[in-house]
Amino acid sequence: MLGRWVPAVSLFLAMFLWASSFIALKIAFSFYDPMVVIFGRMLVAAACFIFFLKYLIRFTYQKGDWRLLLLMVICEPCLYFLFEAHALQNTSAAQAGMITSLAPLLVGIGALYFLREKLSQQAWLGFSVAVVGAVWLSLAGTRTDDAPNPLLGNFLELCAMVCATGYTLCLKHLSQRYSTWFLTALQAFCGSIFFLPFLPFSGEGAVWGLSWKWEGIWAILYLGILINIGAYGLYNLGVSKIKAAEASAYINLIPVFTLLMAYMVLNETFNVQQMCAAALVLGGVFLSQWKMPAKVKEADASMV
């Protein structure tokens, strides 16, 4: 019984923390250049993992694993955070959170091509509905100071979800031999190295010349500790315990949490068209993952 609750609770908490990351990023970006924020959160997480390094390097390496490990870190955090950082400069936290609801469907498609898992016609229909909703959500967005280009921002967030899909598929395979915390730490260390060269080109100049704006600093610390370590660690733990498609279904909680937090903290709201589009996205996701009861299936079969 306990074994069933561990992945469920882990994934639920991970989604809550991930939803809060959109809010924390918006706050951090208002004080510092996105590349400084992303590098800072990676560095904070890596610094924390150093104290536990001797416990993290216990794993069984198999020949050729470096390819999957490399692909995993390229997908996330490297490309994922590049896309997400620029997405949140152009769209609102609420809209970006809504786009994440497409992730379970993207994982399903990835599983179809790479894991040979078939998708039902209902799943494809749900995917189509959700995509239409996401496009409508983007086109209905109005330009504001916090969301100067919603269409571009939502597209970049979708690109981030594609990267998250590749990350999830790699993670599921690698978690059979590597501890979830080793994989989480690997992301932090590789992310720190990857984003370091971007710092000289950031609008802030040299990192050591940054002014200490405590609201922004606290946001970076929150992202590094509670998101890079907490959320990713919990998500990786959940994925290692259940199927990747089942784990990705929990991502549907992110839009709900993000909408509430964006309204409460950032005072972000949706217009009428965006509310309808958001409902279409969630409806499409629900349709793609809703399973017809066995008794109904048997009744339908008997009528044929």
N, C-alpha and C positions, 0 to 999 in steps of 0.2 A: 504493500500500500504506500509506504514512504517513497519507494522508487518512482511511483507515478507522480507524486507531488513535487519532487525535486525539480524536474525540468519545467513543470508548469509554473511554479513559483519563480524560478530563475528567469524564465522568459517574460513573465508578467512584469517583474521588477526591471528587467532590462529595457522593455518597451517604455515604461514610465520614465526611466532615466534618459533614454534616447529622445523622447519627446521633449524633455526639458532642455536637451542640448541645443535645439533650434532657438529657444529663448536666450540661453546663455551665449550662443554665437552672435545673435543680433546685438546683445549688450556689449560683448567684447569688440565686435566690429565697429561700434560707435566710438571706441577709444583708440583702437590700434588697427594697423593694416592687417588684412586677412592672413597673409603669409606669416606675420609675426605671431598671430593668435594660434594658427595651426602648428607652427614650430614649437611655440611655447607649451601647448598642451601635450605634444609628443615628448618634449624634454622633461616635463613634470612627471609623466607616466614612466618614462625610462629611468629617471632618477629613483623613483619609488621601487621599481623592480630590481635595481642593483642590489638592494639589501637582501633579496631572496634568490639571487642568481644561482647559488649552489644547489638550491632545491628545484630549479626550473630546467636544468640541463640534463635531467634524467629522461632519456627517450631512446627508442629503438629506431635508428635510421636505416632506411632501405635504399638501395641504389636507385637513383633517378628521382628521389623525393625532392631534390633541390628544385626541380622544374615546377612542381606544384607549390612548394613553399615560396618560390620567387613569384609565381603567378598570383598567389594569394595576397602577398604584400603589395604587389603592383596594383591589383584591383582595389585593395583596401588595406592600408590607409592612403596610399599614394594618389592614384587617380580619383578615388572617391572624394577625398577631401579637397582636391583641386576643383572638381566640379561643384561640390556643395558650397565651398567658400564663395565662389563667384555667383552661384545660384542665389544665395541669401543676400548678396549685394543688389540683386535685381528684383526679387520677389519677397513677399511677406513670409514670416515664419509659419503662419496658418496654411498658406497655399503650399509651401514646400512640404509641410507635414502631410497634407492631403495626397501629394504625389507619391509619397512612400507607400501608400496602399496598393500601388501597382507591383510592388516587390514580390509578393507571393505568386502572382501570375507569371512574372518574369522567371522566378525560380522553377515554376512548373514547366515553362517552355524550355529552360535550360536542362531540366531533368529529362525532358522528352528527347533532346538531341544527344546529350552526353551520358545519361544514365538509362536510356531506352525505356523511360516510363511514359506510358500513353496518357494523353489528355482526352477527356470525353468531349462530345459536341457541346454539352452544356458549359464546360469549362471554357471552350473557345468563344462561345456566345458571351459569357460573362466577361472575358478578357476584352472583347470588342466593345461591349457597353462601357466598361471602365475606361478604356482609352478615349472613347468619345467624350465621356465625362471629364477626363483630364484635359483634353483639348479645349472643351467648352469653358472649363474653369480658368484656363490660361487666357483665352480670348476675352472673357468677361471681366478680367482684372482691370482695375483702373490705376492709373499712374499716381503714386504718392511719393512722399519723401523716403519712406521705408521700402517702397516697391516701385522703382522708377521704370522697370521693364519686366512686367510679370510673365510675358510670353517667353522671353529669353531665359529668365530665371527658372521657370518651371521646366523648360526643356533641359537646362543644365542639371536640375535636380533629377530628372528622368535618366540622364546619362549617369548620374551618381548611383541610381538604383540598378542600372545595368552592371555597374562595377560591383555593387553589393551582391548581385546574383552570382557573379563569377567567384566572389569571395566565399559565399555560402557553400557552393558546390565543392570548392577546393577544401574548405574547412571540414566538411562532412567526411571526406575521404581521409584527410590527414589526422583527424581526431581519433582514428582507430589506433594510431601508434604514438601520437604526441599528446601531452597533457594540454588541457584547454588554457592553462595559465602560461605555459611555455609559448603557445601560439599567440596569446594576447601580448606577452612581453616582446616577442619577435616583431609584432606590428609596431610597438612603441619605439623600439630601437631603430628599425628600418625607416620608420616615418621621420624620426629625428634627423637621420642622415640624408634622407631624400629632400626634406624641406629646408635644410640648412643653406644650400646654394641660392635659394630664392630671397634670402634676407637682404643682400645688398641691393636688390632691385625693388624692394618694398618702399612704400612711401615714407617709412619711418627712419630710413637710413640705418646706421649701425645699431644693433640691439642694445649694446652697452650705453648708447646715448638716449635711450628711451626715457621719457618722463614717467614717474610712477603714479599712475591713475588707478587708485585702489579699487574702484568698481570694476574696471577692466581687468585688473590683476586677479581679483577674486573670481571673476568669470572664467579666466584661463585656468586657475587652480581647480575650479569645479569641473571644467571639461577634462583636464588631465587626470584627476583622481577618480571622480565619480563616473565619468563617461568612458574614457580610454581604458581604465582599469575595471571599474565596477560594471558598467553596462556591457562592454565587450566580453569581460570575463564571464558574466552571467549568461550572455547569449551563446558564447562558445560552449559553456557547460551544458546548456539546454540542447544545442544542436548535436552534441556528442551522445546524448541519451535517447533521442527520438529521431524520426526521419526528417530530412532537411525540409521537405514540403510541409510537414506538420509544424515544424518550428517556425517556418516563414509565415505561417498563417497568423501568428501572434503579432506580426507587424501591422495588422489591421487595427491594433489598439493605438498605434502612434498618432494617426490623424485625430482621433477623439481626444486623447490627452493633449495634443498640441493645440487644438482649437480652444480648449478650456484655458490652458496656460497662456496662450497668446492673447486671449481676451482679458484675463485677469491681470497679467503683468505688463503687456505691451499695448493694451486697449485696441487690438486689431479686431476688425469685424469683416463679415462677408456681405456683399450686396445680394439682392434677391436672386439674380442669375447665378452667382457663384454658389449660393446655398443649394439651388437646384442641381447644379453641376456636381457639387460635392456629394449630394445624395445619389446621383447617378454613378459616381465612382464607387462609393461604398456598396451600392446595390449590385453593380457588376462584379465586384469582388465577392460579395455574399453568394451571388448566383453561381460563380465559378467554383466555389468550394462547398456549396450545399449538396448534401448527399441524400438522394431519395430513399426513404425507408424501405427496408426489404419487402414488407408486406405490399406496399404500393407497386414495387417492381414486379412481384409475383402476380398481382392482379392485372397489371398491364400486359404481362406475358401471356396470361391465360386468355386475354381478349383477342390476341393475334391469331 
